[in-house]
């Protein structure tokens, strides 16, 4: 029996409760006859025909990167840094000549919250500065010095400014934050975010439609949709990505990628089950 091992961070207490897509895949693989188990921490080494890192951090710690080298067959072997400055091609500096709206995000993935959760202690969102939890049409009202201390932003409430000049100057001096062009895709009054889920040679595309400018699943309608543009495939090949989810929009007919997540979540409903059943078949190209 071939064995698949999912590598977790040693402090990942939320794996059992979060809606990670890989958990649905694990169930599918078990039903296909594979032995599937999890391994916590960089030690000890567990024998595996395929290792799938699921360390939900922006930058994988060195000990885990070293561990990957002990396995001949690894999913996402090269995916050890998903910082916004590495993934996004639409970041801006304060003096850039750009006249459109902009959005403030964290350099770290998902608002920087996974780093807090996996550090062994968890700050409630209510402890964040109030202005960070504001709605999309956010305007700075508190002391400018607050932006120097911000390390996290509530996902789904990233502040949007109508111009680069409106962004508080301390945002640009805070290395935990980035400023990105706000490039929404709008269709019939709704904001769209397109998603490309994939595992090995299998993929599944969907689109989220929302009334909110910062689109999140909690306030969106999700439906399956069409084929993958070649630009998305090229992005995956360039970064050596085997598994994950890419968020993108279409602007003037061209794909614009703004996020990649190697530890995606998905609801365990009919839609999520359909995605998992399809992607799980990609295991045939990873284990022979």
C-alpha positions, -999 to 999 in steps of 0.1 A, spaced: 0 0 0 14 34 -10 17 60 18 9 97 16 21 118 45 8 153 53 34 174 70 20 198 96 36 225 118 41 213 153 18 239 167 -10 235 142 -38 229 167 -64 242 142 -59 216 115 -87 194 128 -112 223 129 -103 245 99 -119 237 65 -87 227 47 -91 213 13 -64 187 19 -86 170 45 -112 163 19 -84 150 -4 -71 128 24 -105 111 26 -107 106 -11 -72 91 -12 -80 67 16 -111 55 -4 -88 50 -34 -66 26 -14 -38 48 -2 -25 49 34 -28 85 45 -14 100 77 -2 133 92 32 141 107 37 170 131 70 189 133 103 185 114 111 153 134 109 124 134 110 114 97 81 91 87 85 69 56 63 81 27 59 75 -10 47 111 -12 52 140 13 27 169 11 39 199 32 9 217 48 28 242 70 3 271 70 29 299 72 40 325 47 76 315 49 84 279 58 109 276 87 143 263 78 139 230 97 109 221 76 127 231 44 156 208 54 132 180 61 118 182 25 153 173 12 151 139 30 122 128 7 125 120 -30 89 127 -38 75 160 -24 45 182 -35 53 219 -36 90 213 -29 100 248 -41 71 266 -25 87 279 7 79 316 5 45 331 -6 51 366 6 31 392 -12 63 408 -25 72 375 -41 38 367 -55 23 400 -66 35 420 -96 12 449 -87 29 463 -56 35 501 -53 59 524 -35 49 558 -22 64 578 -50 52 556 -79 32 573 -106 -1 556 -103 -35 573 -102 -59 544 -95 -73 530 -63 -51 509 -41 -55 483 -13 -33 478 18 -25 442 26 -1 423 48 32 410 35 22 377 51 -5 355 38 -41 358 51 -36 390 71 -7 376 90 -30 356 112 -15 321 106 18 333 121 0 342 153 -19 309 154 12 287 148 34 307 172 16 289 200 -7 318 210 -37 334 193 -48 371 194 -85 376 190 -94 400 162 -109 423 187 -74 431 200 -65 446 166 -66 484 162 -102 494 154 -93 511 122 -77 479 108 -111 462 112 -129 489 92 -150 483 60 -137 485 25 -141 523 22 -118 528 51 -103 562 60 -76 566 86 -88 584 116 -65 573 144 -30 584 152 -6 579 123 18 561 146 -7 532 147 3 521 113 39 516 125 26 489 149 2 470 127 13 435 121 -20 419 111 -51 429 92 -85 412 94 -89 391 63 -118 404 42 -114 440 55 -83 451 38 -85 489 35 -90 504 1 -80 540 -8 -91 559 -38 -55 570 -46 -19 563 -36 -17 597 -20 -44 589 5 -24 560 20 -9 570 54 28 574 50 36 551 79 21 522 59 51 524 35 76 523 64 60 492 80 76 461 65 46 440 76 24 459 51 23 463 13 3 485 -10 -11 470 -41 -30 483 -71 -67 476 -65 -78 459 -97 -113 446 -93 -133 427 -119 -169 439 -119 -198 422 -137 -234 434 -135 -227 453 -103 -209 425 -85 -172 420 -78 -156 388 -91 -127 368 -79 -117 338 -100 -101 307 -83 -79 280 -98 -77 249 -75 -52 223 -86 -34 192 -76 -8 178 -100 -24 175 -134 -60 180 -122 -76 214 -117 -110 230 -109 -120 266 -116 -146 286 -98 -157 322 -95 -169 341 -64 -194 369 -69 -200 395 -42 -215 429 -35 -184 436 -14 -153 450 -31 -130 428 -11 -144 395 -20 -145 366 5 -164 334 5 -184 343 35 -203 370 16 -201 356 -20 -218 331 -43 -194 305 -56 -200 286 -89 -178 264 -112 -164 280 -143 -145 273 -174 -109 266 -184 -76 279 -171 -58 307 -190 -23 299 -201 -9 328 -179 -21 309 -148 -5 277 -159 28 296 -166 27 311 -131 23 276 -116 52 263 -137 75 292 -129 71 288 -92 71 250 -92 36 247 -77 19 213 -76 -10 220 -52 -30 250 -40 -53 278 -50 -46 309 -71 -69 339 -69 -71 361 -100 -93 385 -119 -97 394 -155 -88 430 -165 -92 442 -200 -93 406 -211 -60 397 -193 -56 376 -161 -42 394 -131 -29 371 -103 -30 386 -68 -28 356 -44 -16 321 -41 -22 297 -12 -6 263 -8 -29 254 21 -63 264 7 -96 261 26 -129 251 11 -163 243 26 -171 206 31 -203 210 12 -214 196 -22 -192 221 -40 -161 213 -19 -167 175 -23 -169 179 -60 -136 198 -61 -119 173 -39 -131 143 -59 -118 158 -91 -84 169 -77 -78 137 -58 -73 119 -92 -41 139 -96 -24 116 -72 -20 91 -100 7 113 -115 25 118 -82 26 81 -70 33 54 -96 
